[in-house]
Amino acid sequence: MKVIQDSGVPIYRQIADSFKEDILSGKLAQGECLPSIRALAQELDISVITTIKAYKTLQEEGAITAVCGKGFFVNGQNLEKLRKQHVCKVEALLLEVVRLAKQAGFTNQELVEKLKLTIKREW
């Protein structure tokens, strides 16, 4: 995992989003243990408080569960909820892209071609 100090996105959010991405992609399986708060803070060279906030955010979103004395574990039972949240986020971003493309005078075909090129480059 990598965090970017001056990205404009809070570090705790970058961490939470990275874990959610790993859960949705299957890199982290249901029941899998996340790194300890201190270990992750040390690995990323960030504050323990920031790591706590990231894990708390993931708990509130239902992505992970805390087991007293054992750590934090992937909560696979809420995988569908995470997927739905992710789909909503993608749809909102696509609507914004369509709005901006329309303002810039793109035709539908030009926008589709840009999207195809972006997918090809990023996939």
C-alpha positions in Angstrom: 0.0 0.0 0.0 1.2 3.5 -0.8 -0.1 6.8 0.5 0.6 10.2 -1.0 1.1 12.9 1.5 0.0 15.9 -0.7 -2.7 14.2 -2.9 -5.6 16.3 -1.5 -7.2 13.1 -0.2 -6.7 12.5 3.6 -4.3 9.7 4.3 -6.8 7.8 6.4 -9.2 7.9 3.4 -6.5 6.6 1.1 -5.8 3.7 3.4 -9.5 2.9 3.8 -10.1 3.1 0.0 -7.0 0.9 -0.6 -8.3 -1.8 1.7 -11.8 -1.6 0.2 -10.3 -2.0 -3.2 -8.4 -5.1 -2.1 -11.5 -6.6 -0.5 -13.6 -6.0 -3.6 -10.9 -7.4 -5.9 -10.5 -10.5 -3.8 -6.9 -9.7 -2.7 -8.2 -9.7 0.9 -10.6 -12.6 1.6 -13.4 -12.9 4.1 -12.0 -13.4 7.6 -8.5 -12.4 6.6 -6.6 -10.4 9.3 -5.5 -6.9 8.5 -2.1 -5.6 9.7 -2.1 -4.3 13.3 -2.6 -0.6 13.7 1.0 -0.1 14.9 2.5 -2.3 12.2 0.6 -0.4 9.4 1.5 3.0 10.9 5.1 2.0 11.0 5.1 0.5 7.5 3.5 3.6 6.0 5.5 6.0 8.3 2.3 7.7 9.5 0.7 8.4 12.8 -1.0 5.6 14.8 -4.0 8.0 15.1 -4.3 8.2 11.3 -4.3 4.4 11.1 -6.9 4.2 13.8 -9.1 6.6 11.9 -8.8 4.5 8.7 -9.8 1.3 10.5 -12.7 3.1 12.3 -13.9 4.3 8.9 -13.7 0.8 7.5 -15.6 -0.5 10.5 -18.3 2.1 10.1 -18.6 1.2 6.4 -19.0 -2.5 7.3 -15.8 -3.6 5.5 -14.0 -4.9 8.6 -14.8 -6.2 12.1 -12.8 -5.7 15.2 -12.2 -8.8 17.4 -11.2 -7.8 20.8 -7.6 -8.9 21.5 -7.1 -10.4 18.1 -7.3 -7.5 15.6 -9.3 -6.4 12.6 -10.7 -8.9 10.1 -12.3 -8.6 6.6 -16.1 -8.7 7.0 -17.1 -10.7 3.9 -20.8 -10.6 4.9 -21.0 -7.0 3.8 -19.2 -7.5 0.5 -22.4 -6.9 -1.5 -23.0 -3.6 0.4 -19.4 -2.5 -0.4 -20.0 -3.4 -4.1 -23.2 -1.3 -4.2 -21.3 1.6 -2.6 -18.6 1.3 -5.2 -21.1 1.1 -8.1 -22.8 4.3 -6.8 -19.5 6.0 -6.7 -18.6 4.9 -10.2 -22.0 6.1 -11.5 -21.6 9.5 -9.9 -18.2 9.9 -11.4 -19.5 8.9 -14.8 -22.3 11.4 -14.6 -19.7 14.1 -13.8 -17.6 13.0 -16.8 -20.6 13.1 -19.1 -21.5 16.6 -17.8 -17.9 17.9 -18.3 -17.7 16.3 -21.8 -21.0 18.0 -22.7 -19.7 21.3 -21.5 -16.5 20.8 -23.6 -18.5 20.1 -26.7 -17.7 16.4 -27.0 -20.0 14.3 -29.2 -21.2 11.0 -27.8 -18.9 9.2 -30.1 -15.9 11.3 -29.0 -16.7 10.6 -25.4 -17.0 6.8 -26.0 -13.7 6.8 -27.9 -12.0 8.7 -25.0 -13.4 6.2 -22.6 -12.2 3.2 -24.7 -8.7 4.7 -24.9 -8.6 5.4 -21.1 -9.7 1.8 -20.4 -7.2 0.4 -22.8 -4.4 2.5 -21.2 -5.4 1.8 -17.6 -6.4 -1.9 -17.7 
